């Protein structure tokens, strides 16, 4: 069933903004973008650009912005489906800002912890691959959010299924990373497992609780 279009003005502007961001990243970095969209099928992008990793990369920055905004849109749709009262559409930007700050601070802390545990090379590579898969998910969310906003009335089952698919993609990226770095893990497997439990599970549970407690 088609949704009421007059209720999606802010969401429409947000969606258009994401399209502009993606178009800009493709226009400025055409070769890299074309390699990036094949991330699930080969490791060319990772192998080539991890060597050029910088503190701030414009290509990654644009796709990261698209990711957090689209994740904010999806979260708004999910929480609106769960809440008894309507959630303001402007809250999309609150969600995106909170997610963005959370992920940036998390990466900074991860780098600090990797220095303390003396596993910087492997964690630097892991952060790069993890961020790449997050940004890839951001691209997938563009058409999916469009369907949820303009076409499909989201049900609880649809949203949970969608979230499960996105998490599976991120886990697939983790699997590929571990598979491609087995030799390194023999030296620091315990610390990496400790890292995963500390920084890849608990923080997201806390973030979800913060969002649902304060804005739903």
KALINDA-V377261 format. One record per pair of residues at least 24 apart in sequence whose C-alpha atoms are under 7 Angstrom apart, sorted by the first residue. I is the first residue (numbers start at 1). GAP is how many residues later the second one is. Records with the same first field share a line. If there is no record, write none. Layout:
# KALINDA-V377261
I=GAP, GAP
This chain:
# KALINDA-V377261
1=150, 151, 152
2=148, 149, 150
3=147, 148, 150
10=79
11=78
18=48
21=41, 45
22=41
25=34, 37
29=30
46=83
50=75, 78
63=72
64=71
66=72
67=67, 68, 71
68=28, 31, 32
69=27
70=68, 71, 72
71=25
72=24
74=71
78=81
79=137
83=133
126=51
130=43
133=37, 40
134=36
137=29
